[in-house]
């Protein structure tokens, strides 16, 4: 077609079309047939056999990553979940209000360790608007307030009044006196010779861990270069934005509770225990959260008290914590001190590694405290020894908080890798490529380290990685960031502003689920916990319902609250593909309400799409078989000869012979066809082990006059399997990077506010969080490693790279200006001090 | 006594202090030594006023020390505006007063009397979404959504004055808003492209 003067002229340029789209994403596809496949994998000799009523192999669980219509597209999230966020109608617990509701305010301990000597509420009770005051004297007997206050900010009393201000006035009017006890809050204090005895409550002062593999002495003897390093991490916390708390409303002996967290059934069970009532008397609702980030899991310990106050006040009650008080009840990334002795050959092979670590594990440590490190099973270390000390201290609870034991340990480990690479004269990417696990590498649980041996999937004793993109996350990331621009010698750039590049590796959970591997687990777990499914965490059974309604809609019912995770959308995409839809248009979701959602444990570790999604996928798979059977009977066509597309089931040979989902539902007795699916963590029975791996590449710019620095560019790389929705994945990973960047640059301000005593800040004012001015240009690199054990080749990846940014940033700053920050957090003062030291050194030589 | 907004506002009294004074004062107090406990007047003086919110009149009776957020979200139940830090540092609770963004957690209710108050409820609802809400939905400008109501009204204030802002202008306008999900790149894209829609250069499909 030629363009000539005949073409009608228009004064208007065509309008830009605004469609759902990603910002900065690179997807690297691996071939579907790979030679390294093992186990449930997909080898070159394998033939995919797939189809309704035919063979369902473990490869892709019968649903291969081919001919997809929804998965892989940047669909906007489910509108019923996402639109209310833009209109101010998302139902966060903090928005819930009832007529005649009272507001709760807390009296908390101003000391890190104390006993209450005197507590007199007689004046406070007379204050205007006060409805009820809960103290250790009248707290529920099954859920008492602590007798000994073990950390600054521990709960002493709860006051309920008509307004927040009145409740705060009454808190101020409580007459309280404490016997202050000797305390140890920081690592320095607890490791000092005069540290107080803090054993008790089933815990000693220190928990020791010793594990080893091979012969470290032999390994060091084989080394050409031996180096020692020390790193310190000073605790961190990716604080959520929604204020913690909840709303309780009693109708007779029935309780409705609006909560905040990462699961409704575990919280409901804990409340029932605390209140001494049956679980079924509690309707637990938690649909939306303003982030939870793992750290807020520990806030649920306040729930039974909120409900108790509401009961005693005879009115609905609401708690919305202040940020300063909230920090004390969140679980934090613990402070630690790590020392390494590492040996390597001159061509860069690590021969031995000995690590000693001291962890400040707080007043209580949750699952994995000190035990979730994955460094030893990312790498192939032939000889190692790990000596750990986990101290009980007078600080808040420690535990998973935007990953478990990743950033805090990898801040040291990944700098050690960088320093060893330099010591052997190797590029840090090449050094890592030489020492990491790769597809096909076999690793015994003994070699994989103490944390691997506590992972039940290692029962098989030897693990072989197959879908594992360690090489790709490093090589593709290096391409995206422009690794060749890295300074060959640290700090060798010229001028006031110096750029530098750093890399760090990470691996965390993710992808470690094979659906069918978990099938035997359902039986095992349900038999073990008959009648109690959904009450606990960990290995319990996730249940999902997929309903077909008489208007042809598919409705997913599941328990998991949404913290910005948007898992409803990725789970709907998988269910939609299974049921032959080409869009999400006919799919609806109902979630986060114990009266409408079947039981399930909570979500964590980036496994929602796999665990809760596994249950829904299973339900959808069953529904598909069921609908095909019904259609086969109705149309008198063999099920194998039928096809499904957008709610129409037709004969492949004669598409005119057809019926619809809606018609099949209408023909059913009640107009709805419900399908139930279950999934459980394969860890319950000790199977499956595929994991995800991630890398962070950082480019920074250091102002050598002031020590100020900027995070300029990031290539954030994930072994993600087949990406269900790149738009959501990008949003998720932008948060992951920036939350981890914050962990790198801000410690919990142990001593800043009230030196020596307090261990949390006054809130966002002193706990600096990255703003729109602080974040880098971020490219997310997703390596489609095609997980062979999962529907459509997908795997979880929410935390595969999350531990890497702190180490990557420290390494990039070193490369930019030659200053090594071995003590967290990274601050301009430390950079400036390092630059001054370098200048002084140069002055002397 | 822990520093709190309540204590600070008691010190400020119910006089119509400008927001900038309040915000600066909050920062100064937080960094200082423990403030002395303040006498609590019992009972507090009460006021009644009519507020013009999103073009509609709302009558409320409140204690003189009550913040604008408490009147809007607690008394009048326009709960779309989320309060997070309650320390004038995160921006989640932002509303517009006569077209200028204010942190409603650190604005006394009495200061807003006689001004035009604009909240997220005025932007658009699910049946009549504002272009910014439609573009944001397509770009994932809200992950968890808790900060969204705040930056949306601030961005609207920006676009009302300048419907063709640069990236740096958008960032400068939104620097007072913390998004813990770090949807920042998507937020910038959303505001820039909403400008295009408002100028008639782009259409939402």
Interface residues (C-beta under 8 A of the other chain):
Chain A: X13 X15 X16 X17 X18 X19 X20 X21 X23 X24 X76 X77 X79 X82 X83 X84 X85 X86 X87 X88 X89 X90 X92 X94 X95 X97 X127 X128 X163 X164 X165 X168 X169 X172 X173 X238 X239 X240 X241 X242 X243 X288 X289 X290 X291 X293 X320 X322 X323 X324 X562 X563 X564 X565 X566 X727 X728 X730 X731 X732 X734 X735 X737 X738 X739 X754 X762 X763 X764 X765 X766 X769 X770 X771 X772 X773 X775 X778
Chain B: X1 X2 X3 X4 X6 X26 X27 X30 X31 X34 X37 X40 X42 X43 X44 X63 X65 X66 X70 X73 X74 X77 X79 X80 X81 X82 X83 X84 X85 X86 X87 X89 X90 X92 X119 X120 X121 X123 X124 X125 X126 X129 X132 X133 X134 X135 X136 X137 X138 X139 X140 X142 X143 X144 X145 X146 X147 X148 X149 X152 X171 X174 X175 X176 X177 X178 X179 X180 X181 X182 X183 X184 X185 X186 X187 X188 X189 X193 X196 X197 X200 X201 X202 X203 X204 X205
